[in-house]
Amino acid sequence: MDLITTLQLEMINYYCGDPKRIQHFMKVHSFAKLIGTCGQLDEHTLFLLEAAALVHDIGIKLCEEKYGDCNGKLQEKEGPALAKELLERLGFDQEVIERVCYLVGRHHTYSQIDGIDYQILVEADFLVNLYEDNLPQAACEAALNKIFKTNSGIALCRKMFL
């Protein structure tokens, strides 16, 4: 079994009994992989992106227990250490772990996006959140104009919401 599949199964175990969270990260992963593949990411960057998409919200559970809240900033604070522990246990390379943890620690920060993996992760998360939060068309248009930069992400957002 490859590392991405193993990570998917580990994250399903992590959120066992919480289908909403499992559905969320699986959808973000699917959109991230689609955008990355359409954008012709190299194999290594796509691997990083897929891993980050699967664990991007790993901090939610701890935040809810610790703070009674799981807002984006708290997720960014608590998520990287949890992601690091899981990825190390599964045998991911240190360089991959560092970048994935960086992305987990910034996936709700939309300024200073410093790489295509970061950009695609944000876009994939937005595609899922716009739907799951049932946001109005005006919010979708605003997200399209402010957040989306990749051709594939823009096209998906338009086809889904506008």
N, C-alpha and C positions, 0 to 999 in steps of 0.2 A: 504494500500500500504506500502511495506517495505521501509526502509531508503535508500537502494541502488537504488531502482527504483525511489524514489523521487529525489535523488541526480542526477540520469541520466536525468530526466526531467528538473530539475533546470539548469543543465549544457547545455542542448539543448536550453533552453530559454536564457541563458547567451550568447551563441554564435549564437543566432537566425540570420539567413541570411548569415552564414558563414559555408557552408556545409563541407569545407575542415577541419576546426577545429573540428566540430562535428564528422565527420568520423574518424578523428585521435584519439580522446579520446575514442570513442566507440571501436575502434579496439584494442587500448592499453588495455582497460578494458577486452575485450574478451580474448586476449592472456594471460594477467595476471591471470585471473580467471582459464583458462585452465592449465597453468603451476602450479599454486597454488593447484588446485584440483588434478592434476597428482602427485604432490609432497606431497600430503596428508597433507596439512596444516590444523591445527586445525581451528575450525569455527571462532574464534576471529581474528586470524591472517589473514585468508582469507577475513574477513569483512574489516579489516584495509587496506589490499592490494587493494581490489576493490574500496574503497573510494578514496585511494590515486591515483589509476589509472585514475579514472574519473576526478579528479581535478588537476592532475599533471601539466598541462599547463595553469592553470587559469590565470597566470600572463601575458600571451602573449598579450592579448587585451590592458591592461594598459600600458605595455612596448611599444607597437606600438604607442599608443597615446602620452605617456610621453616622450619617447626617439627617436621615429621613427625607432626603432630597437627592436627585440625580441630575442636576442641571449640567450644562456643557462644561463649565469651568471646573466643577468638582470631578467630572469624568476625566478631564484632561489631567487633573492633579493625581488621581488615584489609579488610573488605568495603566500607565506605563510599567509600574512595578509588577502588577499582576500579569501583564503581557510578557514581560521579561522572564518571569518565573516559569510560565507555561512554555514559552518558546525554547528556553534552555532545557527544560525537562524533555522536550520532544526532539532535541538535537539539531535545532536550527543553527546556522552559522552566526557567529558573533556580529558580523557586519550587517546581516539581515535583521537580527534582533535589535541592533541599535537604531536602524532606520525605521523599523516597524514601531518601536517604542516612541521615537520622535513623532511619527505620524499620529499615533494614539494620543499623545500628549498635546496635539495641536488640531485635531480634526474638527473642533468647533471654533477655530481661529481662522478667519478668512482673509486676513491681511498677511502679507509677506509669504505667500505660498511659493515655495522654493524648488518645486520639482513637479514633473508630470505625474508622478505617483500620488503626490499630495493633492494636486488639482483634480485628478480623476476620483480619488477617494471622497473628496468633498462633493463633487458632482453626483456620484452614486448615492451618497447619503442623502443629499437633497432630493433626488428623484424619489427615493423611498419615503422620506419624511413629508414631502409635499402631498403625497397620496395618503399616507397613514394618518396625518394630521388633518386631512380633508380641508386643505387651505384654499381660499378663494382664488379665482383666476388672477386677480391683481397681485396677490402674493407670488404666484407662479411667474408672472411676467417680471416682477421685481427681481426674483431669484435668477431668472434667465439673464436679465440685463446686468446684474451685479456679480454673479457667481460663476456662471458657465463660460468656459473658454474653449473647450475642445469641440471640434466639429461634430463628433458623435454624441457628446453630451448635450449640445445645443439641439441637435436633431431629435434626440429622444425626448427632451423636455418639451419641445414644440409639439411632437406627435402625441405625447401623453396628455398635455394640459392646455395647449393653446390652439 
